[in-house]
Amino acid sequence: MRKNWLMIAVWILLLLPTSLYAQSVRPETLAEADGQFVQVNGASIYYRERGPEDGPAVLLLHGFLGSTDDWNPVIDVLAGAGYRVIAFDRPPFGLSDKSTALDYSVTGQATLTLGLMDALGMARASLVGHSAGGSVAAQVALTAPERVEKLALVSAAIELGDGSGEPPNFGPLSFILEADADDPDAQRQLRDLITSPLAQIFAGELVGRDMFQLEGWEGGLLAFVRDNLNVSDPMQATDLSVLTLPVALIWGERDEVVPLEVGERLHSALPTARWVLFPEAGHMVMQDVTDAFNTT
């Protein structure tokens, strides 16, 4: 499963326009009015916070190529309901760190998430994870269940299996399977492919574009793929079955990135979880059916 969404997402990279890759902008200049930066385990993390500081904490984790902007339809609603809401850019995405030295694996990102909670004084929080952010949120719950109040997995890219199988076909981007994230030639090759005239012809709308204006995105993206593509010990159904905290599984029936059958397998692994299916929604459930999502 993880290989499938990575393959789709990397092909999406080919659809981004050249104008996004100026690489002359500092992260601070792209921050929202409510945006801040904090050092967590040696990494610079960008986050946005709204709502009362003493309200119940909710932490929002976006998916692959996403950013805090993914949660724009959700943040104000939760804050207005009295929650302390924090959305953050998971490295190397958005305005957060893109160092090739970071551990971008699910376990590494779960550790970083717990570090962010420590840095922001969050003893406990409810976690909402979308797509690849769902696997990180689930790993946080498995690693430190005492820190998680509730868990919501939205179109979560969680692989339940042994991780076996052939590597996916990335076409012209197949070199990333063995690329050294610090190799200038590999970074240039990635940049040249993504900024090709063909990519511009098929350019479409995509969230999380800020990262491509910042220096180092090529190495960060290569490192992320390095740490997530060939995983020998994916999350197992037996791992998730030990969770006793409240879990909600939220899916769009029209999701073509993390399809419905993935959610159904997760539900089988978590039979007591609340199952919410939106027939009219695709992968970006919180944006496709915002009003219904916010009342879930």
BELURUR-V804501 format. One record per residue. RES is the residue in one letter. PSI is psi in radians with two decimals (none if undefined). Layout:
BEGIN
RES,PSI  RES,PSI
END
This chain:
BEGIN
M,-0.81  R,-0.64  K,-0.63  N,-0.83  W,-0.51  L,-0.71  M,-0.78  I,-0.78  A,-0.67  V,-0.65  W,-0.60  I,-0.59  L,-0.55  L,-0.18  L,0.12  L,2.44  P,2.65  T,-0.57  S,-0.25  L,-0.20  Y,0.74  A,-0.66  Q,0.57  S,0.21  V,2.42  R,2.51  P,-0.67  E,-0.53  T,-0.28  L,-0.02  A,2.54  E,2.92  A,-0.56  D,0.22  G,2.54  Q,2.86  F,2.50  V,2.54  Q,2.18  V,2.04  N,0.67  G,0.05  A,2.51  S,2.10  I,2.23  Y,2.33  Y,2.78  R,2.37  E,2.35  R,2.84  G,2.97  P,2.39  E,-0.49  D,0.16  G,2.87  P,2.33  A,2.41  V,2.21  L,2.22  L,2.20  L,2.03  H,3.06  G,-2.93  F,2.29  L,0.17  G,-2.97  S,-3.10  T,-0.42  D,-0.44  D,-0.48  W,0.15  N,-0.68  P,-0.17  V,-0.63  I,-0.91  D,-0.60  V,-0.80  L,-0.74  A,-0.71  G,-0.42  A,0.03  G,0.14  Y,2.61  R,1.89  V,2.25  I,2.13  A,2.45  F,2.68  D,2.03  R,2.17  P,2.48  P,0.39  F,2.92  G,-2.34  L,0.09  S,3.04  D,2.55  K,0.36  S,2.40  T,-0.20  A,-0.17  L,2.72  D,1.87  Y,0.12  S,2.89  V,-0.74  T,-0.75  G,-0.71  Q,-0.53  A,-0.73  T,-0.74  L,-0.69  T,-0.75  L,-0.63  G,-0.66  L,-0.73  M,-0.73  D,-0.80  A,-0.53  L,0.13  G,0.64  M,1.75  A,-0.69  R,2.71  A,2.70  S,2.34  L,2.31  V,1.98  G,2.23  H,2.35  S,-2.15  A,-0.46  G,-0.39  G,-0.67  S,-0.64  V,-0.78  A,-0.74  A,-0.67  Q,-0.63  V,-0.78  A,-0.62  L,-0.63  T,-0.75  A,1.21  P,-0.45  E,-0.24  R,-0.13  V,2.09  E,-0.95  K,2.80  L,2.17  A,2.14  L,1.96  V,1.95  S,0.85  A,2.26  A,1.29  I,2.11  E,2.16  L,1.74  G,-2.91  D,0.02  G,0.14  S,2.93  G,2.91  E,2.57  P,2.56  P,2.81  N,1.93  F,0.16  G,-2.22  P,-0.19  L,0.24  S,-0.39  F,-0.39  I,-0.30  L,-0.57  E,0.17  A,2.51  D,2.09  A,-0.40  D,0.00  D,2.01  P,-0.59  D,-0.73  A,-0.70  Q,-0.73  R,-0.71  Q,-0.76  L,-0.80  R,-0.75  D,-0.69  L,-0.76  I,-0.47  T,0.33  S,2.72  P,-0.62  L,-0.68  A,-0.65  Q,-0.63  I,-0.68  F,0.32  A,2.42  G,-3.07  E,2.42  L,2.37  V,2.92  G,0.44  R,-0.35  D,-0.62  M,-0.53  F,-0.04  Q,-0.06  L,2.58  E,2.39  G,0.05  W,-0.55  E,-0.86  G,-0.70  G,-0.73  L,-0.71  L,-0.69  A,-0.64  F,-0.81  V,-0.72  R,-0.76  D,-0.16  N,-0.28  L,-0.99  N,1.46  V,2.10  S,-0.27  D,1.19  P,2.88  M,2.37  Q,2.73  A,-0.64  T,-0.51  D,-0.86  L,-0.50  S,-0.28  V,-0.20  L,2.27  T,-0.11  L,2.80  P,2.27  V,2.39  A,2.35  L,2.05  I,2.19  W,2.68  G,2.24  E,-0.43  R,0.26  D,2.11  E,-0.07  V,-0.93  V,1.54  P,2.91  L,-0.64  E,-0.46  V,-0.78  G,-0.67  E,-0.64  R,-0.69  L,-0.70  H,-0.61  S,-0.62  A,-0.45  L,1.22  P,-0.38  T,-0.05  A,2.63  R,2.23  W,2.13  V,2.08  L,2.24  F,1.89  P,-0.52  E,-0.03  A,2.63  G,-2.43  H,-0.68  M,1.24  V,-0.78  M,-0.32  Q,-0.53  D,-0.69  V,1.09  T,-0.89  D,-0.79  A,-0.69  F,-0.74  N,-0.27  T,0.11  T,none
END
